[in-house]
Amino acid sequence: MADEHGPVLDRIAAMPGYEPGEQPRGVGLVKLNTNENPYPPSPRAVDAARAALEGGLNLYPDPSSTALREAASACYRVPVDNVVAGNGSDEVLAMALRACVGQGGRVVYTTPTYSLYSTLAATIGARTRELAWPEQLSDEDSGDGVPEGLAEAAADADLCFVCSPNSPSGRAVSLEAIAGLARASRGLVLADEAYIDFGGSSVIELIGEHDNLLVTRSLSKSYSLAGMRLGLGLGQAGLIDALAKTKDSYNVSRVAATTGQAALEDQKWMRANAERVIDTRERVTAELRARGRRVPASAANFFWLDCGREGGRPVFERLRESGVLVRYFDNEMLGGGVRVSVGTDEQMDRFLEAVGD
């Protein structure tokens, strides 16, 4: 008698899939829901992509993405053996779980946070422990960016995810807090720094002190390469070697690797774009607070808007009707607000007009 799920594992059939932000097909919407950079990537990166497209697509890419990793090595001042490249930082997260967490292993993280963590853990049959931390959605907690009890939970875990700055709050975690987690944990501490170029302190400088610390970086946000799917993992050589064993054989395309290398080599362009986003974020959040809105301090290219009595869904729907798309999360902890990506000044002015007082 056939299993009701056929060849599919029960846990995969039962688990919810990751739900990405809406990618509208229509035109005219101001898209502030998926934390994309509103500004274009470096012209050097665009030229590199064009050159890669014009020749060599019939050949496999370098399986180790050596030139990309060398550019990252120079950028972040770490040995090239301390870097692994991924098809987006999401793939590096998956590598870490494959390398460090077995079926039935323990994964811990705070919530709310990036929902892919729970999805990836479920795919390998890991057990998860979520520490509720709603205080991050307000300015009431003036701690170091982690809730009480996380170090204790991490001590017994195979992997502890720490997103800094965190989504959807935009709250950054201090270098000292992540160092404390690495000291306390017997397993891997993964510092997800997808948004770090918009604020917060990177912990890359700590990887030489902790063999259980992995830092992930994304080229989707500050480098404006979301369409390329490029990410990096940085850690001690032994850890990186283990992760590389779990990646897809040719996981980064020739075009993506070449484009990413050029983007990393143009730090001036990236920083200028990031500063534009930061300036706009600060202007818009100050204006919202002046209107009496509650907006926690953000170190990312988005911010959390508390919608008060009205609630997140009505605000989301009203903004969408006005041509502005933000992110609404349909769950108890996040239903009272929306996450707003920072767009251009013109886009954010449309948002401010649509959201009203």
Residue, then its C-alpha position, 0 to 999 in steps of 0.5 A: m500500500a502506497d504511503e499517502h505522501g508517495p516518495v516524499l518524506d513525511r516531515i517535508a510533506a508536513m512542513p510549511g514552505y518559505e513564503p517570500g515577499e510578493q513579486p508583483r507582475g504589474v507596473g506602477l507599484v512602489k515596491l517596498n516589501t522585499n528589502e531590495n536596494p533601490y539603486p543600481p549596482s556598480p557600473r564595473a559589476v554591470d560591465a563584468a556581467r556583460a563580458a561574462l555573458e559574451g564568452g565562456l557560457n558553454l564552460y562550467p564555472d570555477p567550482s571554488s569561485t576562487a577569484l570571487r573569494e580572493a576579492a572577498s579576502a581582500c575586502y574583508r581582510v581575511p585569508v582566502d581559505n576563510v571564505v566560501a561562496g554560495n548561491g545567495s547567503d541562503e545557500v551558505l545557511a543551508m551548508a552550515l546546517r548540513a555540516c553542523v546539524g544532524q537529524g534530530g540536532r538542535v537549532v536555536y534562534t530568537t523570534p521574530t527573525y528570518s523565517l527561512y531558518s525554521t524552514l531549513a532546519a525542518t528540511i534536515g529534521a532538526r529540532t528548533r527552539e524559538l525564544a520569543w523576543p517581541e521587545q525588539l519591535s520597540d525601543e523599550d529594550s536597551g540591551d545588547g541586541v539579544p534577549e535574556g536566555l539566548a546564551e543558555a539556550a545556545a550552550d546546548a545547541d548544535l547551531c544558533f542563528v543570530c541575524s544582525p541587523n535582524s528582520p523585521s525589526g532592524r535591530a543590530v546585535s553587539l559584537e560583545a553579545i555574539a562573542g559571548l554566544a560563541r564562548a557559551s555554545r558548544g555548537l556553531v554560532l552563525a551571525d547572519e550579516a545580510y544587512i550589516d552595511f546599513g548599520g551595526s558592527s560586523v563580527i568578522e574580526l572575531i572569526g580568528e578567535h572562535d572556531n565555532l563562529l560563521v559570518t554570512r554576507s549577502l551581495s543582494k542588499s548593499y551591493s544591489l545584486a539580488g538578481m544574481r544570488l550571491g552570498l559569502g560565508l566567513g570563518q576559520a579554515g577548518l569550518i569553511d572546508a567542511l561547509a564547502k564539502t556540502k555545497d552544490s558542485y558548481n554552485v555559483s555561476r560564471v556570470a554571478a562570480t565575475t559580477g560579484q568580484a567586480a562589485l566587491e572591488d568597487q567599495k566606493w560605489m557600494r558605500a555611496n549607495a548604502e549611505r543614500v539608503i541610510d540617509t533616507r531611512e533616518r529622514v523617513t523614520a524621523e518624520l513618522r515619529a514626528r507624526g506620532r507613529r512608533v518606529p523602532a530604531s533600525a540599522a538595516n535598509f528597512f524599518w518596522l512600523d507599529c500600526g497601533r489600533e489599526g493593525g498591520r493588515p488594514v495598513f498593508e491593504r490601504l497602502r497597496e490600494s494607494g500603489v505602495l507595497v510593504r510587507y505584512f506578516d500574518n501571525e500573532m507577534l507581527g500582525g500589529g505592524v508592517r515592515v517597510s523597505v527603504g526606497t528612493d526619496e521619491q518612493m518614500d515620499r509616496f509612502l509617507e503621503a499614502v500612510g498619512d497621519 
